[in-house]
Every structure is written in C-alpha cells, then in structure tokens.
Amino acid sequence: MTGDPEADGDGDRSTRPRHPVDGSERGRPPAESLTPTAERVLDVLVRYDYDLSAAVGAVDAAVPGVDGLFDPNTSRADVRAAVERTLDDGPAPAGHDHSPATTPGAAVLYVDGSARGNPGPAGAGAVVRTTDGDTLAELGRPVGSRADNNTAEYAALLLGLDHLARHVRPRRLEVRIDSMTVVRDVWGDAAGADGVEKYRRPLTAHLRAIPDHDWHHLADSDPNPADALATVGADVAELGPGA
C-alpha cells in the first residue's frame, strides 16, 4: 500500500481561508473560514501545539465559576473573555514549545475528520502512537464553521503529518484512516474535484520526506482514537456566530 502521493482529490465547499493557504505561518496549517471565537480558540491550540486536551483545559480554567468552554451555562461573553485571558497568560507550559523530540523511527498515525451537516462545523483529529501502542500525541483543531467532511479528512491527515515532521520524523509510518476518498487521492491515482490543493501540496511533501509509508483502512466498526478529537474540533468550530 505504499506509493508516491501525486494524484488529485475531492474538493471542499468552503471559502475565504483565514490563514495563508500554504500554512506558511508558524504552527498553522491551512484553515477554512471560522467564527471570531473559534479563530481565537485556534490561536490557543497553536500555542499548545494542537494538544486539544491541554488547550481546552486552559480555557476551562479561565471560565468563571465551575462551567467550562462547552457548558451550556457559559455565556458567549464568558467564552470570549476566557479565551482572551488564556492568550494573555503568555506562552504555553513546558512541553508545548514546538521543540523537536527524540522519538522512535517508526510510528502509527490515526486520523479522522468530522463535519456536522456536511457542510457544517467541522473538526480534525489525529493521534500519534509508537508501533508498541504508546501514545505520543493527541491532536485536534477546528477546520471550518462551514466545511465538508472531505475537507475535514484532509485537514486531519495534514494535522498529523505536520506534527510528525516537526517532532517525530519517523522513517516508517502507517496511517490508519477511514476515508477512502483521501486514500485514493493521496496514495492512488484518483482524479478528484478542485479545492483541496492547499492541503494536498503540504501533505504530499510531508509523505515524500518519510522513506517508508503506507495506509490501513479503518472500517466504521474499527476503533479510531482520533474520532473523539475531531468531534471536539467540530465543537470549537460551532462556537458562534459572533460568539
């Protein structure tokens, strides 16, 4: 199942990316349009290197009282204030400083994308593990406030590959993924619709830097630890409008 990722893939329906389409800003892959609050939560995630649990926990701690970011009792004003307070607190704690790590030469990457309504609020999740099953990273992010599932799946793969390139740099990689649309595009010869070039170009470059990579298709019944992270990413994308 190895191969040179060259082919085209399916497109997305969203417009007006909020960040450079080539992901050139440090720590930011391409993104679709987000509400102002979701955009600021994304800023927190960048600070925490997309460690979703740590980033959401930091915002939760800044919410007054016992409510958290996603609690229905938390007002929009409290959400905005908590996010800004988190960003004003300065750099993330040690361990989220984007520094390279010494890690195994082989890795397993689980990825998943989620879009409510398709198109709708969308999130991406990625989990990096050793071949022995030890978890190295659990990552998540909002993709767009109105994005489709294909876009979320591409974003999830890029989220994981970008982390691997900066921190793990494996010589062997197995990607575990449930989207055959992405698989046929990236590892096959499918010709898809326009619209995902901003994801395809960087993920293709990441894969070319890994000497040995292949994929394993996850059936709907197979456990995928990235699924819950993508769901929370969609929760973030759903913050707003104007929240």
Secondary structure by P-SEA (a helix, b strand, c coil): cccccbbbbbbbcccccccccccccccccccccccaaaaaaaaaaaaaccaaaaaaaaaaaacccccccccccccaaaaaaaaaaaaaccccccccccccccccccbbbbbbccccccccccbbbbbbbcccccccccccccccccccaaaaaaaaaaaaaaaaaacccccbbbbbcccaaaaaaaaccccccccaaaaaaaaaaaaaaccccbbbbbcccccccaaaaaaaaaaaaaccccc
